[in-house]
């Protein structure tokens, strides 16, 4: 599960970079007024990357806490 979570983190980060480059290209070609909404895509991807990273770290902390409790009970 840890491996899948890390892969999904990289997926969202890569998607943020790709959409950010595309949004910058459109801003350059069309101007701010026509292309500003394209900046939402990399923003959403970055938000998803941050959320996935935060939750992966939290789940790892919970698993470690459970492991320590189980060792103490033995």
C-alpha positions in Angstrom: 0.0 0.0 0.0 2.9 2.3 0.8 4.3 1.8 -2.7 1.0 2.6 -4.4 0.6 5.8 -2.3 4.1 6.9 -3.3 3.4 6.2 -7.0 0.2 8.3 -6.8 2.2 11.1 -5.2 4.6 11.1 -8.1 1.7 10.9 -10.5 0.0 14.1 -9.1 3.4 15.9 -9.0 4.1 15.0 -12.6 0.7 16.0 -13.7 1.1 19.3 -11.9 4.3 20.0 -13.8 2.8 19.0 -17.2 -0.3 21.1 -16.7 1.8 24.0 -15.4 4.0 24.0 -18.4 0.9 23.8 -20.7 -0.8 26.6 -18.7 2.4 28.8 -19.1 2.4 28.1 -22.8 -1.2 29.1 -23.2 -0.6 32.3 -21.1 2.2 33.2 -23.4 0.2 32.5 -26.6 -3.2 33.8 -25.6 -2.6 36.2 -22.8 -3.9 36.5 -19.3 -7.5 37.2 -20.1 -8.0 34.1 -22.2 -5.8 31.6 -20.4 -6.0 32.4 -16.7 -8.5 29.5 -16.0 -5.9 27.0 -17.2 -3.9 27.8 -14.0 -6.6 25.9 -12.0 -5.4 22.6 -13.3 -1.8 22.7 -11.9 -3.2 24.2 -8.7 -5.6 21.3 -8.2 -2.9 18.8 -9.0 -0.6 20.4 -6.5 -3.4 20.3 -3.9 -3.9 16.6 -4.6 -0.2 15.9 -4.3 0.0 17.7 -1.0 -3.1 15.9 0.3 -1.7 12.5 -0.7 1.6 13.3 0.9 0.0 14.4 4.1 -2.2 11.4 4.3 0.6 8.9 3.5 2.6 10.4 6.4 -0.3 10.3 8.7 -1.1 6.6 7.9 2.6 5.8 8.4 2.4 7.4 11.9 -0.7 5.5 12.8 0.8 2.2 11.6 3.9 2.9 13.7 1.8 3.8 16.8 -0.2 0.6 16.4 3.0 -1.5 16.0 4.4 0.0 19.2 1.2 -0.7 21.1 1.2 -4.3 20.0 4.8 -4.7 21.1 4.1 -3.2 24.5 1.1 -5.5 25.0 3.3 -8.6 24.5 
